Amino acid sequence: MLPSPADLLAALPVPTDVLAWVRNGEGLVGWGEVARFEPEGPGRFAAADAWWREFAAEVDVHDEVGLPGTGPVAFVSMAFADEPGRSVVVVPRVVVGRLGDTTWITEFEPAGPAARSLPVRRPSVLRYAEGELSVPGYRAAVRAAVERMRAGEVAKVVLAHDLTAHAEEPVDQRFLLHNLAARYPGCWTFAVDGLVGATPELLLRRQDGRIASRVLAGTTWPRSDMTLDALADALLSSPKDRAEHAYAVRSLAEAIAPFCADLSVPDEPHVLRLPNVLHLASDVSGRAVGHASLLRLAEAAHPTAAVGGTPTPDALRLIAELEGMNRGRYAGPVGWVGADGDGELGIALRCAEVDGDVVRMFAGCGIVADSDPDREVEEAEAKFRPIRDALEG
């Protein structure tokens, strides 16, 4: 057991291949790699769960702390879609964890030589460029989706587009993590296999027989002509945003209901205020029944209407048709799982894929029949802000 450090992310010694799941100074960071597994296709969750259970069962554990996140853990980042998409489960060689006043280190033996600690490096000059789906293309996709919904094809669809930033040298992922955690301490700041971000949305937590989720859907953003209180009131009274939020809450509750007793779903959402946006939010909780692990629960819940749409199969087909891009692991589950099957998974939002000197950012919006394409473009731009600001320091 170690004294608590001032900054958990400061423990990361290297600029790439870092692992993190941190909120309000608590969580896990890791580096090095003991093992990895990369499942694909519709059976990726079940395959990841089976692989991790088999791996963890063979580990001889000496856990003197006994808190969530001690013992062997795996960091997880799952592809959004069945195809295409590569998911990844990484078992780090070293994990530093913190919960409350307790900080610990978990290492696999033999530990090997310690990683040489390198200073955090600010990204060099950045050039921005359109991604696979340009802003005009995104506006056209939203317009087409609205027409299809007004024709009764789907009730809601979540469309995204991307933006790339090009640096002059490989980007230090720790620079992004430090800035995101400082600006969005109440979000879950994460890094898994190059996917780096700060998500406000908890897909699922499973801990000591309890299941919890934070559902977000319905968004506005700060503007000069309205106070934050006025914006929050307008969001709560918006039929469009309330309908979008109701779809998302209902889809999550229906997905986890077979695995829960005493499922609690709020009658009314509250407003979550972040520096760049305001969201309608609902915290759903229940008592777990049976032995479904976190990964199997995520298989049942993903994708919720918050990142896919309603009805889900039709919305997913529309996403593939109108976006025309590979989301990769954007909007998929991301987080960590312990040897007992407990852990936390968020939804990979406000994030970017970091590949050397290229950073590919993503932003998406829930589209319903009365959505305005220009407003959705503005909302997506607001959702790019966390990564852009973190890159620029």
N, C-alpha and C positions, 0 to 999 in steps of 0.2 A: 504494500500500500504506500502511496506517495502523497506528499502534501499537494493540495490543489494548486495548479498553475493559474496564473492570471488569464491566460489565453490558451485554450485547448488546441486551436489551430496552429499556434506557434510551435507545437511539438513536431509538426511535419518537417522532415529534414530535407526533402528533395522537391524539385519543381514539377515533376510529372509522375504519373502512375500513383497519385495520391488517392486516398479513400477518406471520406468524411460524411458524417451525419450529425450536425450540431445545431442546437436551438437554445437561445438564451444562455450560452456558455456551457451547456451540458451536452453530452452525447458521446460519440466515438470518432476517432481518427485512426487511420492505419496506413501502413506502407509495407513494401516487400510482398512476396507472393509465394504461398505454400502450394496452392492449387487453384485451378479455375475450371469452369464448365460453361459451355456456350450452347444452350439449347435453342432450337428454332421451331417454328410452326405452331399449330394449334395446341400441341401437347407440351409446350415449353414450360408451363408452370408445374405440371405434374412431374416432368422430367427433372426440373431443377430441385423440386422438393425431395424426390427419391434419391437423387445424387447427394444432396446435402445431408439427408438423414443417414445414408450409408457412410459418408465420410465422417460425420460427427460421432457415429457409433464406434468408430475405430480409434478415437482419440482418447488417450489417458489424461484425464483432467485433474489438475490441482488448483482448486479455486478457493482462495482464502477470503474472498470478499462477499460472494454470493448475492450480487445485485444484478438487475437486468443489464445485459451487455457484457458480463464477465464470462470467463470460459471461452471456448471457441465461438467465433462469430463469422458470418459471411456477409459481404456487401453485395447487394443485388440491384441490377438494373435490367428491366424487362422491356422487350420491344413492344411498341404500341399495337401493331397489327400482326396477324398470323403470318402474312407474307406481304412484302419482304420484311426482313427484320432479324437482327441478331441480338439475343439476350446474353447476359453475362452474370455469373456468380463467381466472386473472387474471395478467397480465403487469405487474409493478410498474414504475414509473418509476425508483425508487431502491431498491437492495438493499444492506444492510450484512451481510457474512458474516464468520464467524470459524471457523477450524479450527486447533487447537493454539495456537501463538503468532502466527499470521498473521491479520490482519483486513484486509478490503478493502471498497471501495465500488464498486458497478456502477451506472452511470447511463445512461439513454437521452438522446441529444442531439437537439434542444436541451433542456437540463435544465430550463429555465424557472425561475421564482422559487422560492427555497427555502421549504419549508413552515414556517410560524411555529410554533415549539415552544411547546406549552401544558403547564402543570403537570398531573400525574396527579391525578385527582379521585376521592375515595372515594364510593361510591354513597350516595345519601340513604336515608332510612328505607325498609325493605323490608317488603312484605306478601306472604306466600306463599299460594298457592291451588292447588287441584287442576288438573291439566292435562286433556288430552283423555281420558286413562284414569286414573280415580281409584285409590286404594289398594284399596278393596273390589272395584273392577272388575278390578284386576290379580290379586288373590287368586283371584277367580272364574275368570279366564282360565287361571291356573296349574292350578287344580283340574280344569278342563275338559281341558287339555292332558294332564295325567296320566292321566285316564280314557281319552283317545283313544290314548295310547301303550300303556297296558295292554291295549287292544283290538288292538294291533299295527299301528296306522296309521302311526306314525313311530317312530324310535328316539330322537331328540332334537329339541327345538325351543327356540329362544332367544326369550323374551318380554321386552318392555320396557314401561315406562310413563313418564309425564312429570310434571313439577311446574313451576309457574311462580312467578317472583318479580317483583313490581311495585315499581319505585322512583318517586321523585317527579320525577326528571329523567333524561335519557338516561345510560345507564351507560357509563363510561369502560372500554373493553375492555382497556386497558393495566393497570388496577388488577387485573383478573382474572389477566392473564398474569403479572404480577410475583409475585402470591401463589401461583399454581400452580407456577411455576418454583422458587420458594423452598422450597415444601413437598414437591415431587415432582421433584427435580433429575434423577433417573434416568429419568423419563418424557419423552415428546416433547410439549412444550408448543406448542400451535398456535393460529393464528387465520387463517381464510380466509373472507372475505365474511360476517362476523358469527358464524361458528361458532367458538367458543373453547373450548379444553379442554386436558387433559394426559393423553395416552393411554399406557398401559404396553405396548401391543401394536403391534409392527412388522409390518405386512402383508408388505411386500417392500422390500428395498433392492437396487438394481442398480448396480454400480460396477465399472468396469474388468474386465468379464467375469465377475464373481462375483454370485451371488444369495443373499440371506439373508432369514430371516424369524424372528420370535419369536412363537410360538403360546402363548396363554394360555387355559386353560379348567380349571375346578375352583377353587372359591373358599371361603375361610373368612375370619373377621374377628376382631379382638381382643376378648376378653371377660375379665371380672375373675377368673373361676374357673380360668383356664388360662394358663400361660406361653406366650410366643411359640414357644419350642422345642417344647412339647407340642402346640400348634396345628399347627405345621409337620409334626410326626410323624403327627398324626391325619389331616391332609390327604393326606399321601403314602400312608397305609394305607387311605384311604376307597375302597371299591369304586365307590360312586356317582361320586365326583369323578374317579377314575382312568378310568372308562368314558367320562365326558363329555370328558375330556382326550384320550383315544385317538381319539374321533370327530373332534375338531378337528385333531389332528396328521395323521391319515390323509387327511382331505379336502384339507388344504393340500399335502401331499406328492404326492398323486395329481394335483392340478391343475397343479403346476409341473414334474412329472417329464418331460413331453414337451419342456420347454425347458431341461433341465439334464443335465449329465453329472456323475458322481461325487456324486450327491445323498446328503447325510449327514443321517440322522434319528436322534436319540438313542434308545437303548433305554429309558431311564428319564427322567422329568421331574425338574426341580429346583423348589424353592420360591422364588418371588419375593416378597420382603417389602416392602410399602408401608405408609405410616402408617395407612391405613384398612382394608386387606385383605391377605390372602396368597393368591397364585395358584400353581397348578401351571403350570410354564413349560417349553417345549422350544424350543431354537434349531436351526433347520433351515437348511442351507446347500448350495450346489452351484455348479458352473461352468456358465455360460450357454453354450448352443449356438444357432446361428442368430442372427438379428438382431431378435428381439422386443424392443420397447422396454418400459420400466417400465409404461406405461399398458396395453399389450397383455398383459403378464404379469398385471397387476391384473385385467384383464377375465377371464382364465382362472381366477384364484384367488377372486374375490369372487362370492358370499359364502361364506366358509369355514363349517364347522360351528360355529366359535367364536361366530359372530354370526347364523347362520341356523339350521342344524340338519341332520339326517340322516334320510332322503335329502333333499337340498336342495330339489328342486321341491315335494315334499309338505310339507316344513317351512315353506317360504315361503307356500304357500297357507294353512297353519294360522295363521301369524303374521297375515296379512291378515284372516283371519276372526275370530280371538280378540282381537287388540289393537284393531282397529277405529280405528286412528289413523294419521296420516301421520308416519312417522319422519323424513321429509326427508332430510338428509344425516347424521343420527346413524347410527353403525355402518357408514358407507360409508368408502371410502379417502380419506385426506387427507394432504397433504404437498407435495412440490415435484418438478419434473422439469426437467432441463437440456436444452440444445439437442441433446446427443448421445443423448438418450433415457434416460440414467441418472438416478438420484435416489432419493428415499425416500418411501414411503407408509405411514402408520400406519392403524389403524382408529379412526375417530372415536368414542372412548369417553370417559367422565368429562368430558362436554362439555355445552355449552348454546348455543342460538341466541339471540344478543343482537340485539334489534330495538328501538332507542330505549330506552325505559324498561322494557321487558319482557324478562325472561330466562327462556327455556324450557329446563329441564334434563331429561336423560334418564338412565335406568339400566335395565339388563337383566340377566337371569340365564339360564343354560343349564338347561333343564328335561329331566329324564329320568323314566322310569317310577316310580322310587321317591322323587321329589322331594316335599318337604313344603311346601304352599302358604304356611304361616306363616313358615317358615324362608326361603323365597324372598323374601317381603316384607321380612324383616329384612336379607337380603343386598342387595337393591335399595337400601334405606335407607342402608346402609354405602357404597354406590357413589355416592350423591348427595353424600356428605360433601365431596369435593374442591371441587365448584363452590359449595356452600353456604358452606363455610369461606372460600373465596376471595372470595366476594361480601361476606361480613361482616367480612373483614379480620383 
